Amino acid sequence: MGAHDNVHIPSESWPNWTWYALEFGVVLAVSMVIAWKVSDAMLPAVAAAAGHADALASWEGISIHSAEFKALAADVEARIVTVSNWAFYGIVGGVFLAWYVLIRGFALKKRVLR
């Protein structure tokens, strides 16, 4: 008995590049959530690095979207947001580098492209 022409074999019919796109999307989402949470937690250190640690009496519970932060002077707010953006995208890049070079390249021993 022979095989039919309309048999579905997933490894032969599913485009292989979609798995790379799915992995990229998951890594991007995870890295952005990690960077969002970490950059909010390190806002006092970011303000200190920007030279405005004394802009608020207390930095506890403050994020760049809170009303207390928006009440700061425009130049102080812009400087802290700029440094915070650099920290955010640095963390996103660090997670990408860790995943694609360290974890996937060395630990899993899989190349990104075949």
C-alpha positions as CSV (number, residue, x, y, z in Angstrom):
1,M,0.0,0.0,0.0
2,G,1.5,3.3,-1.1
3,A,1.4,6.8,0.5
4,H,-1.0,9.4,-0.7
5,D,0.2,12.6,-2.2
6,N,-1.8,14.7,0.2
7,V,-0.1,13.5,3.4
8,H,0.9,16.3,5.8
9,I,4.4,16.0,7.1
10,P,5.0,19.0,9.4
11,S,8.8,19.0,9.1
12,E,8.5,19.2,5.3
13,S,5.6,21.6,5.0
14,W,6.1,24.2,7.8
15,P,8.5,27.0,6.8
16,N,11.6,26.7,8.9
17,W,12.2,30.5,9.1
18,T,9.0,30.9,11.2
19,W,10.6,29.2,14.1
20,Y,13.4,31.8,14.0
21,A,10.8,34.6,13.8
22,L,8.9,33.1,16.7
23,E,12.0,32.8,18.8
24,F,13.0,36.4,18.0
25,G,9.6,37.7,19.1
26,V,9.7,35.8,22.3
27,V,13.3,36.9,23.1
28,L,12.3,40.5,22.2
29,A,9.3,40.5,24.5
30,V,11.1,38.9,27.4
31,S,14.0,41.3,27.1
32,M,11.8,44.3,27.0
33,V,9.9,43.2,30.1
34,I,13.1,42.6,31.9
35,A,14.5,46.0,30.9
36,W,11.3,47.7,31.8
37,K,11.2,46.3,35.3
38,V,14.9,46.8,35.9
39,S,15.1,50.3,34.6
40,D,12.1,51.3,36.8
41,A,13.9,49.8,39.8
42,M,17.1,51.6,39.0
43,L,15.6,55.1,38.4
44,P,17.2,56.6,41.6
45,A,20.7,55.4,40.4
46,V,19.9,56.8,36.9
47,A,18.9,60.2,38.4
48,A,22.2,60.2,40.4
49,A,24.2,59.4,37.2
50,A,22.4,62.2,35.4
51,G,23.4,64.6,38.3
52,H,19.9,65.1,39.6
53,A,19.7,62.7,42.7
54,D,18.4,65.6,44.8
55,A,15.6,66.5,42.4
56,L,13.0,64.7,44.6
57,A,13.0,64.1,48.3
58,S,12.4,60.4,47.9
59,W,12.6,58.3,44.8
60,E,10.7,55.4,46.3
61,G,7.8,54.2,44.1
62,I,8.7,56.8,41.4
63,S,8.7,55.9,37.7
64,I,9.1,58.1,34.7
65,H,5.3,58.0,34.2
66,S,4.4,59.1,37.7
67,A,2.9,62.6,38.5
68,E,5.8,63.5,40.8
69,F,8.3,62.8,38.1
70,K,6.3,64.8,35.5
71,A,6.3,67.8,37.9
72,L,10.0,68.1,37.6
73,A,11.6,70.9,35.5
74,A,11.6,70.0,31.8
75,D,15.3,69.9,31.4
76,V,15.8,67.7,34.5
77,E,13.1,65.4,33.3
78,A,14.5,65.2,29.8
79,R,18.0,64.5,31.1
80,I,16.8,61.6,33.4
81,V,14.6,60.2,30.7
82,T,17.5,60.2,28.2
83,V,19.8,58.4,30.6
84,S,17.0,56.0,31.5
85,N,16.4,55.2,27.8
86,W,20.1,54.4,27.3
87,A,19.9,52.0,30.3
88,F,16.7,50.4,29.0
89,Y,18.0,49.7,25.5
90,G,21.4,48.6,27.0
91,I,19.6,46.0,29.0
92,V,17.5,44.9,26.0
93,G,20.8,44.5,24.0
94,G,22.4,42.7,26.9
95,V,19.6,40.1,27.0
96,F,19.8,39.6,23.3
97,L,23.5,39.2,23.4
98,A,23.2,36.8,26.3
99,W,20.6,34.7,24.5
100,Y,22.0,34.5,21.0
101,V,25.7,34.4,21.9
102,L,26.1,32.8,25.3
103,I,23.0,30.6,25.8
104,R,22.2,29.6,22.2
105,G,25.7,29.7,20.9
106,F,27.6,27.9,23.7
107,A,25.1,26.2,26.0
108,L,22.7,24.9,23.4
109,K,25.4,24.6,20.7
110,K,23.0,25.8,18.0
111,R,23.9,28.3,15.4
112,V,21.4,31.1,14.6
113,L,21.4,30.3,10.9
114,R,22.4,27.0,9.4
